[in-house]
Amino acid sequence: MTATDYTLFTDVFLVVRDGAVLREYPEPDAAPLTPLRQGQHLRRLDTVNWNGAWLRFYADVIGGRKYEGYLYYTDVEQAPEGTTVPVDAAPPPSPPAAPPSAPPTRPSAGAATDMLVLGCVDPTVTDAMCAAYMKSVEQLTRVSPANVKDGLDKLSIRPLTAPLPGLMSIAEVQQALRTLGFFPGGETDGIYGYRTLSAIRLFQEYVRTMERQRCLPDGRFGPETQAHLKRWLATGQQPDWRPQPGEYEAWLSLLEGVKQKYLATPGPVLEKVNAFTGAMDTRKVANWITTGPGHIHLIGVRRQEATNKFDDIFVLLMKGLVFKFQGSTEPGSSTHEDGPPYIVQGQHDYRFGWHRSTYLALRPKNLSGVLVIRAGANKKLDDADLARGLKPEPSINIHWGGRGVGRDVKDWSEGCQVINGEVYVNPAQQFEVCSDFAATGSKEPLTKPEKTRGAYNVLVDVVTALSGDMPDNTVTYTLLTEADLDLAPPLKQSLADARARVLRLI
């Protein structure tokens, strides 16, 4: 069967809303192929969901042009049994062009809450200021806020008609966090946006872990968090993560050593990376960044032992601090005919965006995609897989993967790099367990207010809250191999020790 034997695909679906768009890749902001409308029939090409949320379809459109592309699963439903679609069937007329986006509306005063939460704005904030902020979010994340799914991370403007009784204003909270070092470069604009959320959660996490005081890092600002904030203001306290002397510099030295190693002898994979001529978010070896000031590094290590478990350690380097997180560099499951995508070793540029339009995650910076190798039917990389060449994949994100708890990676990833929420290691090399409030699966944070994404939020918050005074908030992700760690035996041993202890804790 060839890709053009469309008549063999008889699994028929119906489009359930006007404005649905068939896209080139399974991402909400991927290149559109053709608009669809409610009632249009499509033949499904894939028998299972791609990445848990997308289906691949074939569509005929007026004029005889044929498309294969991806559609979000909520845009379609199974057609009644026996429904057929002629090969050259013409769909209903295309929907009219969508009206221009309107500025965000300000809901009624009934949207107020007894705590400051994401989306709240001070009474002095104007509609124009709200619209400008929402536009800046769209430019940063490359997804319209209106297209983000309902959930914890969806920002809806909630104007306060008056200050909440007994609580500081949002601008006062922002200024306090700036003064205390949790919101460097942050704006005191009175809008409780994403960076304000991260700064508050980071402060709460510091109080919980470094001071060992009661404080749930949920990002909601109420009397308990305010009491801690005013205590800090009264004493002029500043955060001291107590980093281990020399560890940050040792990791940067390792990155430079690995760069020099592969400049001299790149090996077959990096030779193909260096020779790649298309657009990509993967760096050629000569362009690797190995310096610290002004840069954010995330390091993953691909181990020789493939377990399909969340048993890898990621290292975050930022402003002289070293954090370690549990997760997986393995690709998980895949329905692709060429096998699961393995992101190539080396460096890749990421910045914050949306994972499946649901929550904040790291996405390829320019959406060109990071280079991957497909592992074939046996799901193990070999020379034959490499011979098929490299391809940029814009859907390879760095995202949350539940608590981990020894589970198989499976559908949590299709090539993505996954960070769990159970535990992390702070710069003082203390193991911080988040199991009391870390959600196990994706639905828990929506139904249980006491549950969060745990340690994953710490990664998000460190990068988001502390990068405001940096020239660039790009996260450079370097995927190393175990052999690369031979250049720094102490770091290799410390990483092995951290992994062993994390696995014991979970």
C-alpha positions in Angstrom: 0.0 0.0 0.0 1.3 3.4 -0.9 0.5 6.8 0.7 -1.9 7.5 -2.2 -4.1 4.5 -1.7 -6.7 6.6 0.1 -9.6 4.3 -0.8 -8.3 1.7 1.6 -8.9 3.9 4.6 -12.6 3.6 5.4 -12.6 4.8 9.0 -14.7 8.0 8.6 -15.0 10.9 11.0 -17.1 14.1 11.0 -15.7 17.6 11.7 -17.8 18.9 14.7 -16.9 22.7 14.6 -16.4 25.4 12.1 -12.9 26.8 12.0 -11.1 23.5 12.5 -7.8 23.5 10.7 -5.9 20.6 9.2 -2.3 21.1 10.1 1.1 20.0 8.8 2.3 18.8 12.2 0.5 17.8 15.4 0.8 21.2 17.0 -1.8 24.0 17.4 0.4 26.6 15.7 1.9 24.3 13.0 1.5 25.4 9.4 -2.2 25.2 8.3 -3.0 23.1 5.3 -6.7 23.8 4.8 -9.6 25.1 6.9 -12.5 22.7 7.6 -16.1 23.2 8.6 -18.7 21.4 10.7 -20.2 18.4 8.9 -17.2 17.7 6.6 -16.3 14.0 6.2 -12.7 12.9 6.6 -10.9 9.6 6.3 -8.6 8.8 9.2 -5.2 7.5 8.2 -3.8 6.6 11.7 -5.7 4.2 13.9 -4.5 5.7 17.2 -4.0 9.1 18.6 -0.6 10.8 17.8 1.0 12.1 21.0 -2.3 11.5 22.8 -4.2 14.4 21.3 -4.0 14.4 17.5 -5.3 12.2 14.6 -4.0 12.1 11.1 -6.5 12.6 8.3 -6.9 12.7 4.5 -9.1 15.4 3.1 -10.3 16.3 -0.4 -11.0 20.0 -1.0 -12.7 21.9 -3.8 -10.4 22.2 -6.8 -9.2 18.6 -6.5 -6.3 19.3 -4.0 -5.6 16.5 -1.6 -4.2 16.9 1.9 -2.8 14.7 4.6 -2.5 16.4 8.0 -3.3 16.5 11.7 -6.4 17.5 13.5 -7.0 17.9 17.2 -9.1 15.0 18.5 -11.8 17.3 20.0 -12.5 18.7 16.5 -13.9 15.4 15.2 -16.2 12.5 16.1 -16.7 9.1 14.7 -19.2 9.1 11.8 -22.2 6.7 12.0 -21.4 3.1 11.0 -21.6 2.6 7.2 -20.7 6.2 6.3 -18.5 6.3 3.2 -16.6 9.1 1.5 -16.1 9.0 -2.3 -12.5 9.6 -3.2 -13.2 12.9 -5.0 -15.9 14.1 -2.8 -16.0 17.9 -2.4 -16.5 19.2 1.1 -18.9 22.0 2.0 -17.7 25.5 1.2 -14.8 26.8 3.2 -15.8 28.9 6.2 -15.4 32.7 6.0 -12.3 34.3 7.2 -12.2 34.7 11.0 -12.8 38.2 12.3 -9.8 40.0 13.7 -8.9 39.2 17.3 -10.5 41.4 19.8 -8.7 42.7 22.9 -9.3 40.7 26.0 -12.6 41.7 27.8 -12.7 42.5 31.5 -15.2 40.2 33.2 -17.6 41.4 35.9 -16.5 42.0 39.5 -18.0 38.6 40.4 -14.7 37.1 39.1 -13.0 38.4 42.2 -11.5 36.0 44.7 -10.4 36.1 48.4 -6.8 35.4 47.2 -4.6 36.8 44.5 -4.4 34.3 41.6 -3.2 34.1 38.0 -5.2 36.7 36.0 -6.1 39.1 38.8 -5.3 42.8 38.1 -5.2 45.8 40.3 -8.1 48.3 40.0 -5.7 50.8 38.5 -4.9 48.6 35.6 -6.5 49.7 32.3 -8.0 47.6 29.5 -5.2 48.7 27.2 -2.6 47.5 29.7 -4.4 44.1 29.9 -4.5 43.8 26.1 -0.8 44.7 25.8 0.1 42.1 28.3 -1.9 39.4 26.6 -0.3 40.3 23.3 3.1 39.9 24.9 2.2 36.5 26.2 1.1 35.5 22.7 4.4 36.7 21.2 6.5 34.9 23.8 4.6 31.5 23.8 3.6 31.7 20.1 0.0 30.6 20.9 -3.0 32.9 21.4 -4.2 32.8 25.0 -7.7 32.2 23.7 -6.5 28.9 22.3 -5.1 27.6 25.6 -7.3 24.9 27.1 -9.2 25.6 30.3 -7.0 24.7 33.3 -4.6 26.0 35.8 -2.3 27.7 33.3 -5.0 29.5 31.3 -4.9 33.2 32.0 -8.2 34.9 32.1 -8.3 38.6 33.2 -9.9 39.1 36.6 -10.2 42.8 37.5 -10.4 43.7 41.1 -12.8 46.5 41.7 -11.0 47.2 45.0 -8.0 45.8 46.9 -8.8 42.5 48.6 -9.4 43.1 52.3 -6.2 42.5 54.3 -4.0 41.8 51.3 -1.3 43.7 49.5 -2.0 44.9 46.0 -0.5 43.0 43.1 1.9 45.8 42.4 3.0 45.8 46.1 3.6 42.0 45.9 5.6 42.4 42.7 7.7 45.2 44.2 8.4 43.1 47.4 9.4 40.1 45.3 11.8 42.3 43.3 13.3 43.7 46.5 13.8 40.3 48.0 15.5 38.8 44.9 12.7 36.5 43.6 11.6 38.7 40.7 14.7 40.4 39.2 13.8 42.7 36.3 10.1 42.0 36.9 7.5 44.7 36.1 5.4 46.2 38.9 2.4 46.6 36.5 -0.3 45.3 38.8 -1.1 42.3 36.5 -0.8 38.9 38.1 0.8 37.2 35.0 3.0 34.2 34.5 6.3 35.7 35.8 4.5 37.0 38.9 3.0 33.5 39.4 6.5 31.9 39.1 8.0 34.4 41.5 5.4 33.8 44.1 5.7 30.0 43.8 9.4 30.2 44.0 9.2 32.3 47.2 6.7 29.8 48.6 9.0 26.9 47.7 12.0 28.6 49.3 10.0 29.1 52.6 8.9 25.5 52.5 12.3 23.9 51.8 15.1 26.3 53.0 13.2 27.6 56.0 11.2 24.4 56.6 8.1 26.4 57.3 4.5 25.6 56.3 3.8 27.0 52.9 2.2 25.2 49.9 3.9 26.4 46.6 0.6 26.7 44.7 1.1 30.3 43.5 -2.0 31.6 45.3 -1.3 34.7 47.4 -3.2 34.8 50.6 -2.7 35.7 54.3 -0.2 32.9 54.9 2.1 33.8 52.0 1.7 37.5 52.8 2.9 36.9 56.4 6.1 35.3 55.2 6.6 38.0 52.6 6.2 40.8 55.2 8.5 38.9 57.6 11.2 38.9 54.9 10.7 42.6 54.1 11.0 43.5 57.8 14.3 41.7 58.2 15.8 42.6 54.8 16.3 38.9 54.1 17.6 37.6 50.7 17.5 34.1 49.3 20.6 32.0 49.8 20.4 28.7 48.0 23.8 27.8 49.6 25.3 26.3 46.3 28.1 23.8 46.6 31.4 25.6 45.8 32.7 24.9 42.3 29.9 22.7 41.1 28.4 25.2 38.7 31.9 25.9 37.2 32.6 22.2 37.0 29.5 21.6 34.9 30.4 24.4 32.5 33.9 23.0 32.3 32.4 19.7 31.3 30.3 21.3 28.6 33.5 23.0 27.1 35.4 19.7 27.3 32.7 17.8 25.5 32.5 20.6 22.8 36.3 20.3 22.2 36.0 16.5 22.1 33.4 16.6 19.3 35.0 19.4 17.4 38.0 17.1 17.1 36.0 13.9 16.5 32.4 14.6 15.9 31.3 11.0 15.3 28.6 9.8 12.8 25.6 11.6 14.4 27.2 15.0 15.0 28.8 14.8 11.5 25.2 14.7 10.1 24.2 17.5 12.4 27.1 19.6 11.2 26.2 18.9 7.6 22.5 19.6 8.0 21.5 22.6 5.8 17.9 23.2 6.7 16.2 25.3 9.4 16.6 23.7 12.8 16.7 24.5 16.5 19.7 22.2 17.0 23.2 23.8 17.2 26.1 22.6 15.2 29.1 21.7 17.4 31.1 24.9 16.6 28.1 27.0 17.9 27.7 25.2 21.2 27.4 27.6 24.2 29.5 26.6 27.1 29.7 29.8 29.1 27.6 30.7 32.2 26.8 34.4 32.6 23.8 35.4 30.6 22.9 31.8 29.6 20.6 29.1 31.0 21.7 25.5 30.5 19.7 22.3 31.0 21.7 19.1 30.6 20.3 15.6 30.1 22.3 12.3 29.9 21.3 9.5 27.6 22.3 6.3 29.4 23.3 3.1 27.6 20.7 1.2 29.6 17.3 1.8 28.0 14.6 1.1 30.7 11.6 3.1 29.5 11.4 4.4 33.1 11.6 7.9 34.6 15.1 7.2 35.9 17.3 9.9 34.4 18.6 13.1 36.0 18.5 16.5 34.4 20.8 19.3 35.5 19.8 23.0 35.4 22.5 25.6 35.4 21.5 29.3 36.0 23.1 32.3 37.7 25.7 30.1 39.5 23.0 27.7 40.8 22.7 24.0 40.1 19.3 22.2 40.4 18.8 18.5 39.5 15.5 17.0 38.4 14.2 13.5 37.8 12.7 12.4 34.5 13.4 10.6 31.2 15.4 11.2 28.1 13.8 8.1 26.4 11.3 8.6 23.6 8.5 6.5 25.1 5.9 5.0 22.7 5.3 5.9 19.1 2.9 4.9 16.3 5.1 6.3 13.6 6.0 3.8 10.8 9.7 4.8 11.2 9.7 4.2 14.9 10.1 6.6 17.9 12.1 9.8 17.5 15.3 10.1 19.4 16.5 13.7 19.8 20.2 13.7 18.7 23.0 14.3 21.2 24.2 17.8 21.3 22.7 21.2 21.9 19.3 22.5 21.2 17.6 25.9 21.7 14.3 26.0 23.7 12.1 28.7 25.1 8.8 28.6 27.0 5.6 27.9 25.1 2.6 25.5 25.5 2.6 21.7 25.7 -0.6 20.6 23.9 -2.0 24.1 24.6 -2.5 22.9 28.2 0.5 24.0 30.4 3.7 25.8 30.1 6.7 23.8 28.8 9.9 24.3 26.9 9.4 24.2 23.1 12.0 24.5 20.2 12.8 28.1 20.1 12.0 29.0 16.5 9.6 26.1 16.0 11.8 24.8 13.2 12.3 21.7 15.3 15.2 19.8 16.9 16.9 17.1 14.9 15.8 13.5 15.6 16.7 10.0 14.4 13.8 7.6 14.0 14.7 4.2 15.6 12.9 1.8 13.2 10.6 -1.1 14.1 12.9 -2.5 16.8 12.9 0.9 18.6 16.7 0.8 19.1 19.1 3.1 17.3 21.5 1.6 14.9 23.5 2.5 11.8 20.6 1.7 9.5 18.5 4.3 11.4 21.2 6.9 11.1 21.5 6.2 7.3 17.9 7.3 6.8 19.1 10.8 7.9 18.0 13.4 10.4 14.8 15.4 10.5 13.7 18.4 12.5 10.7 17.8 14.7 9.0 20.9 16.2 6.9 18.7 18.6 9.8 17.6 20.7 9.1 19.5 23.9 10.6 19.4 27.4 7.5 19.0 29.6 5.9 17.6 32.8 5.5 13.9 33.3 3.4 13.4 36.5 5.1 12.2 39.7 7.1 9.4 38.0 6.9 6.9 40.8 8.7 4.2 38.8 6.1 4.2 36.0 6.9 3.4 32.4 7.4 6.4 30.1 4.9 5.1 27.5 2.5 7.8 26.4 4.0 10.6 28.5 6.5 11.1 25.6 6.9 10.6 21.9 10.5 11.9 21.8 9.9 14.6 24.3 12.2 15.1 27.3 10.1 14.6 30.4 10.5 16.1 33.9 8.7 14.6 36.9 7.3 16.2 39.9 8.2 13.9 42.8 11.6 15.2 43.9 14.4 17.5 43.0 17.9 18.4 44.3 18.5 22.0 45.3 21.8 23.9 44.9 22.8 22.8 48.4 22.5 19.2 47.2 19.5 18.7 49.5 16.8 16.3 48.2 13.5 18.0 48.3 10.5 15.6 48.1 7.2 17.0 46.8 5.1 13.8 47.1 2.7 15.4 49.6 1.4 17.7 46.9 2.7 16.5 43.6 0.0 15.3 41.2 0.3 11.8 39.8 -1.5 12.5 36.5 -2.6 15.4 34.3 -6.2 15.6 35.7 -5.3 15.9 39.4 -4.3 19.5 39.5 -7.6 20.4 37.9 -9.7 18.6 40.4 -7.7 18.9 43.6 -6.5 22.4 44.6 -4.0 20.9 47.0 -2.1 19.2 44.1 0.5 20.9 41.9 3.1 19.7 39.3 5.6 19.6 42.1 9.2 19.6 41.2 8.4 20.5 37.6 7.1 23.8 38.8 10.4 24.5 40.4 12.2 24.2 37.0 9.6 26.4 35.4 9.8 29.0 38.2 13.5 29.2 38.5 13.8 29.9 34.8 10.8 32.2 34.5 11.1 34.2 37.7 14.9 34.6 37.8 15.5 35.4 34.1 13.9 38.8 34.0 17.2 40.7 34.2 19.0 38.4 31.7 19.6 39.4 28.1 18.0 36.2 26.8 15.7 33.6 28.3 16.6 30.9 25.8 17.2 27.6 27.5 20.1 25.7 25.9 19.4 22.0 26.3 22.5 19.8 25.9 21.9 16.0 25.6 25.0 14.2 26.6 25.9 10.5 26.6 27.2 8.5 29.6 30.6 8.4 27.8 30.8 12.2 27.9 30.7 12.1 31.7 34.1 10.3 31.6 35.6 13.7 31.1 34.5 14.6 34.6 34.6 11.6 36.9 33.5 13.5 40.1 30.4 14.8 38.3 29.7 11.4 36.8 29.8 9.9 40.3 27.7 12.7 41.8 25.0 12.2 39.1 25.0 8.4 39.7 24.6 9.0 43.5 21.8 11.5 42.9 20.0 9.0 40.6 20.4 6.2 43.1 19.0 8.2 45.9 16.1 9.6 43.9 15.1 6.1 42.9 15.2 5.1 46.6 13.1 8.1 47.6 10.4 7.3 45.0 
